[in-house]
Amino acid sequence: MTNAMANQTVSLKDSKPHYAILDGLRGVAAIMVVIFHVLELYTAGDHTKQIINHGYLAVDFFFLLSGFVLGYAYDDRWKTMTMKEFFKRRIIRLHPMIIAGMFFGALLFYFQDAPMLGWGSIHDVSILKLILVMIIGFVLIPIGKGLDIRGWNEMYPLNGPAWTLFFEYIANIMYALILRRTTKTVLSIFVIIAAAITIHFAFTNVNGDIIGGWAIDDPLQLRIGFTRLAFPFLAGLLLARIGKLQYTPNAFFTTSILLIILLSIPHLGGENNIWNRLYECICLMIFFPLIIWLGAGGKIKGQKATKVCKFLGDISYPIYITHFPLINVFMAYTVNHSLSMAQSWQYGLLTVVASIAVAYLSMKFYDIPVRDWLRKRFLSSKK
């Protein structure tokens, strides 16, 4: 690439490239989530002591990336695409792995019995109730305390991270009904309002951070969920519409390291945790959009780098939606056998490796074949 090409600024809508680096970044963030959940065991319920402390912000990064990719992929297709077609495409893309994640959670449920972790008496849950909760989870209907089978107040007790897909679907619906029609000016106003709401919540909630969003019948958790969704999704959509791509050398390496560092920064203390609140707002509103902008403008050079980004992108969604049952089995085994971190770190590492393996196998032998079949069956084209 010549220097002139390297310095060229191009419109997002002019080039329509496939963003391989963004695929890779999604995989990096997903693996960081797995490591974050493994290390949760060693914090005695206090996530402020977590080693990969801000790993939960990967969810907000996913929402930002989702808004960017959705706007980029679909904004200019509505003249030839119906709303029904859009929803079919999104369901085909997202839902097979939701079903797989719920089934996997049910399959491993009785191996997660750990009363010391406050998970209730898993062995007392009947098979019929387990199957009922699984089937409800298949269609992503959130449940409340009445059907809780773990002892936590979660929308999806068989597969906790599925709560983010609940909000992802809401974002997709809002995009199809409203946001696709908004001008850049109106969308900018929405982004500013969402940013103000996020900042207000970050600096007024009692926890000192924005972690949460996984309960349907807890007003605070619902508020956190919608707050975490609003700004990043809207900002990603706006970035796709107004952004200019600037070529960045070594973009994948640079953005990956930056993302890992941001998610690994320790909890920042101080009076009323003001620094931690400020840090999270800066990540959401400055660094995460910057990472996506740099990644979208970068280029992958060499077959090895291309394969790495493709692999990470391919497993990113499967690993996110299937890893949590394995995490729970690891936690239950470690606690039930009273193992310290020094005694159980190898099991934690094995859990990360197993999560990647399960993600790859489910992607290759389930997700891709099922989505291909659904496209042929229900879509007019495979694009």
C-alpha positions, -999 to +999 in steps of 0.1 A: +000+000+000+014+034-010+017+063+014-011+081-004-034+051+000-024+048+036-033+083+044-065+083+024-098+089+042-127+071+028-164+071+034-179+041+051-206+039+025-182+042-004-161+011+002-183-015+019-154-037+031-157-066+054-143-055+087-121-085+096-104-066+124-137-059+141-145-096+139-112-103+156-119-076+183-152-092+190-134-125+196-109-108+219-136-092+239-155-125+242-125-144+255-119-116+280-155-122+292-147-159+298-115-150+317-134-124+337-161-150+347-134-176+356-117-151+379-149-141+396-146-171+418-116-157+437-131-124+447-154-136+476-184-119+459-167-085+457-161-078+420-141-047+429-113-071+437-115-088+404-082-093+386-097-086+351-118-060+368-137-042+340-143-073+319-180-067+322-176-036+300-171-060+271-209-062+270-211-024+263-184-028+237-206-055+220-236-032+220-215-005+204-201-029+178-236-042+171-250-007+164-220+000+141-223-032+121-261-032+120-262+003+106-234-003+082-249-036+069-286-025+067-290+012+064-288+013+027-308-019+020-343-008+031-354+001-004-353-035-014-357-053+019-389-056+039-391-055+077-401-091+077-370-100+057-349-080+082-362-098+112-358-132+096-322-124+089-316-113+125-333-143+140-314-167+117-281-150+127-288-149+165-313-175+175-297-209+167-269-203+193-294-190+218-311-224+216-277-242+218-267-221+249-299-229+268-297-266+259-260-267+270-270-249+303-297-275+309-273-304+301-247-292+327-272-279+352-270-307+378-232-305+377-234-270+392-247-278+426-228-255+450-250-242+479-220-223+493-222-200+463-258-191+471-271-211+441-299-228+460-304-266+460-299-275+424-303-312+431-339-305+443-350-290+410-372-314+391-364-325+355-398-311+344-391-277+358-357-277+342-372-286+309-398-259+312-372-232+320-351-245+291-381-243+266-389-208+278-353-199+273-354-212+238-377-184+228-358-159+249-387-151+272-372-137+304-384-153+337-386-138+372-382-151+407-413-174+403-394-198+380-359-192+394-341-226+396-307-214+408-312-189+436-302-159+417-326-134+402-317-139+366-337-137+334-321-169+322-308-191+350-296-218+326-274-194+307-269-160+324-252-141+296-284-145+274-297-114+291-277-093+267-294-110+237-327-100+252-316-064+249-299-070+216-333-081+202-349-049+216-322-028+199-329-046+166-366-040+169-361-003+177-337+000+148-362-015+123-392+005+136-376+038+143-339+043+141-334+033+105-356+063+095-339+089+117-316+115+102-280+119+115-291+150+133-319+133+152-297+103+159-270+127+173-296+141+196-305+106+208-269+098+214-264+130+235-295+122+256-284+086+261-249+098+271-264+122+296-285+094+311-255+071+313-234+097+330-261+105+354-266+069+363-228+063+366-224+091+391-255+085+412-259+047+416-248+033+449-225+006+434-200+029+418-201+011+385-226+001+357-224-037+360-258-054+359-289-057+337-297-094+341-330-094+360-365-087+346-384-081+378-358-058+395-364-022+385-327-013+391-315-041+370-339-032+342-327+004+344-291-007+342-298-029+312-315-002+292-289+023+302-261+000+291-278-006+258-289+029+248-257+049+244-234+023+229-259+010+204-269+045+193-233+057+192-223+027+171-251+034+147-242+071+144-205+062+139-215+039+110-234+068+094-210+097+098-176+081+103-147+083+080-122+055+078-086+064+083-060+037+075-042+027+107-010+006+106-010-025+128-046-018+137-056-052+150-026-055+174-030-019+186-067-021+192-066-055+207-040-045+233-059-013+240-091-032+246-074-058+268-059-031+289-092-012+293-110-043+304-082-052+328-078-019+347-084-024+384-114-010+401-106+027+408-114+038+443-115+072+459-144+090+477-177+077+464-157+058+437-158+089+416-127+078+396-142+044+387-174+061+376-155+085+355-133+058+340-163+037+328-178+068+312-145+075+294-143+039+282-179+039+268-178+074+252-142+078+241-121+047+240-146+021+227-157+043+198-120+050+191-112+013+190-140+006+165-130+035+143-094+024+143-103-012+137-127-004+108-099+016+092-072-010+095-061-037+071-051-073+078-018-083+061-007-119+058-026-152+059-018-159+095-033-126+107-063-131+085-068-166+099-065-154+135-091-126+130-114-150+112-111-176+139-117-151+167-147-136+148-162-171+141-161-182+178-169-148+193-207-153+195-206-190+202-181-187+230-201-159+246-234-177+246-221-212+256-193-206+281-212-198+312-225-233+320-188-244+320-179-215+343-206-227+367-193-263+367-158-250+373-170-228+402-190-256+418-162-281+416-137-256+430-159-245+459-171-280+468-136-292+470-124-261+489-096-254+464-076-222+465-066-202+435-031-218+436-048-253+437-074-246+410-059-222+385-052-251+361-089-260+361-097-224+354-073-224+324-089-257+313-123-240+315-111-213+291-097-238+267-128-259+269-150-229+263-131-221+231-133-258+220-171-259+226-175-226+208-156-239+178-173-272+176-208-257+180-200-231+154-187-256+128-211-285+133-242-267+144-244-229+140-231-226+104-250-256+090-283-246+107-280-210+096-272-221+060-303-244+060-325-216+074-313-191+048-321-215+020-354-223+035-367-189+046-347-162+026-349-152-010-311-151-012-281-162+010-266-127+012 
